[in-house]
Amino acid sequence: MPLPKIEEVRKLNDQELAEAIVAAKRELFELRLQKATQRLEKNHQFKHLRHRISQMMTVERERQIAAAKAAEEASTDTPPTTDQQPDTQPETTEEE
């Protein structure tokens, strides 16, 4: 069985990705439990599952970075607004 491809993970939306990460971590826990009780027959499943989790977490982090970068660019594109009104009257001096 080949290792999973990252293209499959990139097709998921954010909600599905988060759910898949939780499900994979739960499955990894189950594998550890089976190993502890000596019921695990396929040891290679650890490698595949850890690989899959790392792919999903990488894609999730890439999306977080892209969202932060987009938010930063959006905040720098708009000019800062000031609440102060410009002075329309000329300043008077004491000499007058």
N, CA and C atoms as a LAMMPS dump frame, in Angstrom:
ITEM: TIMESTEP
0
ITEM: NUMBER OF ATOMS
288
ITEM: BOX BOUNDS ff ff ff
-5.0000000000000000e+02 5.0000000000000000e+02
-5.0000000000000000e+02 5.0000000000000000e+02
-5.0000000000000000e+02 5.0000000000000000e+02
ITEM: ATOMS id mol type element x y z
1 1 1 N 0.851 -1.18 0
2 1 2 C 0 0 0
3 1 3 C 0.895 1.242 0
4 2 1 N 0.771 2.106 -1.012
5 2 2 C 1.62 3.293 -1.081
6 2 3 C 1.185 4.349 -0.067
7 3 1 N 2.108 5.253 0.206
8 3 2 C 1.798 6.354 1.115
9 3 3 C 0.764 7.269 0.47
10 4 1 N -0.075 7.911 1.28
11 4 2 C -1.107 8.793 0.725
12 4 3 C -0.494 10.022 0.055
13 5 1 N -1.196 10.545 -0.929
14 5 2 C -0.735 11.708 -1.68
15 5 3 C -1.285 12.986 -1.054
16 6 1 N -0.478 14.029 -1.084
17 6 2 C -0.879 15.292 -0.467
18 6 3 C -1.964 15.988 -1.299
19 7 1 N -2.08 15.669 -2.586
20 7 2 C -3.124 16.279 -3.414
21 7 3 C -4.517 15.955 -2.869
22 8 1 N -4.651 14.761 -2.302
23 8 2 C -5.939 14.367 -1.722
24 8 3 C -6.292 15.26 -0.538
25 9 1 N -5.287 15.633 0.229
26 9 2 C -5.505 16.47 1.407
27 9 3 C -5.83 17.899 0.989
28 10 1 N -5.163 18.385 -0.043
29 10 2 C -5.385 19.765 -0.497
30 10 3 C -6.798 19.982 -1.036
31 11 1 N -7.471 18.919 -1.454
32 11 2 C -8.831 19.034 -1.979
33 11 3 C -9.868 19.262 -0.878
34 12 1 N -9.513 18.963 0.361
35 12 2 C -10.452 19.113 1.473
36 12 3 C -10.614 20.581 1.852
37 13 1 N -11.82 20.951 2.309
38 13 2 C -11.987 22.304 2.827
39 13 3 C -11.501 22.336 4.281
40 14 1 N -11.511 23.521 4.878
41 14 2 C -10.93 23.68 6.215
42 14 3 C -11.633 22.819 7.261
43 15 1 N -12.952 22.761 7.215
44 15 2 C -13.707 21.983 8.196
45 15 3 C -13.425 20.492 8.047
46 16 1 N -13.441 20.001 6.811
47 16 2 C -13.16 18.587 6.569
48 16 3 C -11.741 18.228 6.984
49 17 1 N -10.808 19.164 6.751
50 17 2 C -9.416 18.934 7.121
51 17 3 C -9.261 18.803 8.634
52 18 1 N -9.909 19.689 9.369
53 18 2 C -9.831 19.626 10.835
54 18 3 C -10.43 18.319 11.356
55 19 1 N -11.553 17.91 10.782
56 19 2 C -12.184 16.658 11.192
57 19 3 C -11.302 15.453 10.851
58 20 1 N -10.648 15.504 9.692
59 20 2 C -9.786 14.406 9.278
60 20 3 C -8.572 14.282 10.199
61 21 1 N -8.036 15.413 10.639
62 21 2 C -6.896 15.382 11.563
63 21 3 C -7.297 14.728 12.879
64 22 1 N -8.447 15.122 13.405
65 22 2 C -8.922 14.544 14.667
66 22 3 C -9.163 13.042 14.503
67 23 1 N -9.771 12.648 13.395
68 23 2 C -10.048 11.229 13.163
69 23 3 C -8.749 10.428 13.04
70 24 1 N -7.765 10.993 12.366
71 24 2 C -6.499 10.288 12.192
72 24 3 C -5.757 10.153 13.52
73 25 1 N -5.801 11.195 14.341
74 25 2 C -5.153 11.117 15.655
75 25 3 C -5.843 10.082 16.539
76 26 1 N -7.163 9.995 16.421
77 26 2 C -7.911 8.985 17.183
78 26 3 C -7.531 7.585 16.699
79 27 1 N -7.387 7.437 15.392
80 27 2 C -7.002 6.14 14.835
81 27 3 C -5.593 5.757 15.274
82 28 1 N -4.693 6.748 15.35
83 28 2 C -3.338 6.479 15.832
84 28 3 C -3.364 5.995 17.283
85 29 1 N -4.231 6.604 18.075
86 29 2 C -4.4 6.154 19.464
87 29 3 C -4.863 4.706 19.502
88 30 1 N -5.82 4.375 18.642
89 30 2 C -6.323 2.999 18.583
90 30 3 C -5.218 2.015 18.186
91 31 1 N -4.366 2.428 17.253
92 31 2 C -3.248 1.559 16.863
93 31 3 C -2.3 1.323 18.03
94 32 1 N -2.029 2.389 18.788
95 32 2 C -1.161 2.23 19.958
96 32 3 C -1.779 1.287 20.982
97 33 1 N -3.077 1.403 21.137
98 33 2 C -3.779 0.523 22.068
99 33 3 C -3.691 -0.929 21.601
100 34 1 N -3.877 -1.155 20.304
101 34 2 C -3.769 -2.508 19.765
102 34 3 C -2.35 -3.058 19.935
103 35 1 N -1.358 -2.194 19.753
104 35 2 C 0.021 -2.633 19.92
105 35 3 C 0.294 -3.018 21.372
106 36 1 N -0.241 -2.228 22.299
107 36 2 C -0.029 -2.504 23.714
108 36 3 C -0.691 -3.815 24.139
109 37 1 N -1.822 -4.132 23.526
110 37 2 C -2.53 -5.361 23.875
111 37 3 C -2.143 -6.522 22.958
112 38 1 N -1.127 -6.282 22.116
113 38 2 C -0.588 -7.292 21.207
114 38 3 C -1.629 -7.827 20.23
115 39 1 N -2.503 -6.962 19.757
116 39 2 C -3.487 -7.353 18.752
117 39 3 C -3.175 -6.741 17.39
118 40 1 N -2.089 -5.973 17.292
119 40 2 C -1.741 -5.29 16.045
120 40 3 C -1.022 -6.26 15.117
121 41 1 N -1.533 -6.395 13.902
122 41 2 C -0.934 -7.302 12.94
123 41 3 C -0.114 -6.569 11.882
124 42 1 N -0.509 -5.335 11.562
125 42 2 C 0.145 -4.59 10.482
126 42 3 C 0.876 -3.383 11.054
127 43 1 N 2.161 -3.568 11.343
128 43 2 C 2.947 -2.507 11.955
129 43 3 C 3.17 -1.314 11.032
130 44 1 N 3.091 -1.526 9.715
131 44 2 C 3.324 -0.434 8.78
132 44 3 C 2.231 0.641 8.856
133 45 1 N 1.117 0.332 9.48
134 45 2 C 0.037 1.31 9.585
135 45 3 C 0.462 2.549 10.372
136 46 1 N 1.38 2.378 11.316
137 46 2 C 1.881 3.525 12.069
138 46 3 C 2.535 4.533 11.121
139 47 1 N 3.393 4.031 10.267
140 47 2 C 4.112 4.907 9.339
141 47 3 C 3.134 5.643 8.428
142 48 1 N 2.198 4.929 7.872
143 48 2 C 1.238 5.525 6.955
144 48 3 C 0.371 6.576 7.654
145 49 1 N -0.054 6.261 8.84
146 49 2 C -0.933 7.177 9.565
147 49 3 C -0.185 8.423 10.022
148 50 1 N 1.022 8.256 10.512
149 50 2 C 1.823 9.431 10.911
150 50 3 C 2.127 10.305 9.705
151 51 1 N 2.396 9.679 8.569
152 51 2 C 2.642 10.42 7.331
153 51 3 C 1.402 11.218 6.932
154 52 1 N 0.264 10.587 7.011
155 52 2 C -1.008 11.235 6.659
156 52 3 C -1.29 12.422 7.589
157 53 1 N -1.076 12.237 8.881
158 53 2 C -1.306 13.317 9.847
159 53 3 C -0.369 14.484 9.555
160 54 1 N 0.888 14.19 9.269
161 54 2 C 1.836 15.273 8.99
162 54 3 C 1.45 16.028 7.724
163 55 1 N 0.947 15.343 6.721
164 55 2 C 0.48 16.006 5.508
165 55 3 C -0.684 16.944 5.821
166 56 1 N -1.643 16.448 6.572
167 56 2 C -2.817 17.264 6.892
168 56 3 C -2.439 18.482 7.718
169 57 1 N -1.551 18.284 8.678
170 57 2 C -1.148 19.411 9.525
171 57 3 C -0.323 20.438 8.732
172 58 1 N 0.44 19.96 7.751
173 58 2 C 1.203 20.859 6.896
174 58 3 C 0.269 21.713 6.056
175 59 1 N -0.728 21.105 5.456
176 59 2 C -1.693 21.848 4.646
177 59 3 C -2.457 22.84 5.513
178 60 1 N -2.828 22.423 6.711
179 60 2 C -3.539 23.319 7.624
180 60 3 C -2.674 24.539 7.963
181 61 1 N -1.403 24.31 8.234
182 61 2 C -0.496 25.419 8.566
183 61 3 C -0.271 26.328 7.364
184 62 1 N -0.155 25.753 6.168
185 62 2 C -0.017 26.563 4.956
186 62 3 C -1.211 27.492 4.793
187 63 1 N -2.389 26.978 5.052
188 63 2 C -3.598 27.8 4.93
189 63 3 C -3.634 28.889 5.99
190 64 1 N -3.175 28.586 7.206
191 64 2 C -3.122 29.603 8.255
192 64 3 C -2.163 30.728 7.871
193 65 1 N -1.01 30.369 7.335
194 65 2 C -0.03 31.372 6.925
195 65 3 C -0.573 32.211 5.783
196 66 1 N -1.22 31.578 4.816
197 66 2 C -1.784 32.309 3.68
198 66 3 C -2.881 33.272 4.14
199 67 1 N -3.707 32.839 5.088
200 67 2 C -4.771 33.702 5.599
201 67 3 C -4.187 34.891 6.362
202 68 1 N -3.149 34.65 7.143
203 68 2 C -2.519 35.736 7.891
204 68 3 C -1.859 36.726 6.94
205 69 1 N -1.237 36.218 5.897
206 69 2 C -0.588 37.084 4.918
207 69 3 C -1.63 37.917 4.168
208 70 1 N -2.743 37.307 3.812
209 70 2 C -3.808 38.028 3.121
210 70 3 C -4.4 39.111 4.019
211 71 1 N -4.565 38.797 5.289
212 71 2 C -5.098 39.785 6.229
213 71 3 C -4.118 40.933 6.412
214 72 1 N -2.831 40.625 6.445
215 72 2 C -1.811 41.663 6.595
216 72 3 C -1.788 42.575 5.375
217 73 1 N -1.872 41.973 4.187
218 73 2 C -1.884 42.77 2.958
219 73 3 C -3.136 43.631 2.878
220 74 1 N -4.256 43.095 3.324
221 74 2 C -5.503 43.861 3.288
222 74 3 C -5.428 45.051 4.241
223 75 1 N -4.777 44.878 5.361
224 75 2 C -4.686 45.972 6.325
225 75 3 C -3.699 47.036 5.866
226 76 1 N -2.685 46.686 5.094
227 76 2 C -1.724 47.676 4.616
228 76 3 C -2.191 48.365 3.345
229 77 1 N -3.125 47.769 2.616
230 77 2 C -3.639 48.376 1.387
231 77 3 C -4.534 49.565 1.675
232 78 1 N -5.258 49.553 2.756
233 78 2 C -6.16 50.652 3.074
234 78 3 C -5.406 51.719 3.846
235 79 1 N -5.578 52.993 3.455
236 79 2 C -4.868 54.046 4.182
237 79 3 C -5.443 54.205 5.58
238 80 1 N -4.614 54.555 6.53
239 80 2 C -5.117 54.717 7.901
240 80 3 C -6.067 55.906 7.978
241 81 1 N -7.114 55.736 8.726
242 81 2 C -8.084 56.814 8.883
243 81 3 C -7.833 57.515 10.204
244 82 1 N -8.061 58.819 10.173
245 82 2 C -7.903 59.592 11.404
246 82 3 C -9.251 60.171 11.778
247 83 1 N -9.495 60.246 13.054
248 83 2 C -10.754 60.786 13.542
249 83 3 C -10.688 62.291 13.75
250 84 1 N -9.507 62.868 13.649
251 84 2 C -9.343 64.287 13.883
252 84 3 C -9.687 65.073 12.627
253 85 1 N -10.346 66.215 12.814
254 85 2 C -10.675 67.118 11.723
255 85 3 C -9.508 68.077 11.527
256 86 1 N -9.178 68.4 10.292
257 86 2 C -8.096 69.343 10.087
258 86 3 C -8.511 70.735 10.555
259 87 1 N -7.564 71.495 11.013
260 87 2 C -7.838 72.861 11.469
261 87 3 C -8.097 73.727 10.25
262 88 1 N -9.24 74.393 10.241
263 88 2 C -9.593 75.252 9.115
264 88 3 C -9.33 76.724 9.437
265 89 1 N -9.188 77.064 10.69
266 89 2 C -8.941 78.449 11.08
267 89 3 C -7.446 78.637 11.28
268 90 1 N -6.932 79.735 10.789
269 90 2 C -5.5 79.987 11.004
270 90 3 C -5.242 80.302 12.467
271 91 1 N -4.085 79.959 12.9
272 91 2 C -3.729 80.206 14.292
273 91 3 C -3.471 81.7 14.491
274 92 1 N -3.89 82.205 15.593
275 92 2 C -3.659 83.62 15.902
276 92 3 C -2.478 83.718 16.835
277 93 1 N -1.756 84.779 16.695
278 93 2 C -0.612 85.002 17.58
279 93 3 C -0.954 86.081 18.588
280 94 1 N -0.188 86.214 19.613
281 94 2 C -0.439 87.195 20.648
282 94 3 C -0.142 88.605 20.197
283 95 1 N 0.642 88.784 19.19
284 95 2 C 1.035 90.096 18.715
285 95 3 C -0.117 90.818 18.076
286 96 1 N -1.071 90.181 17.522
287 96 2 C -2.176 90.827 16.82
288 96 3 C -3.113 91.465 17.735
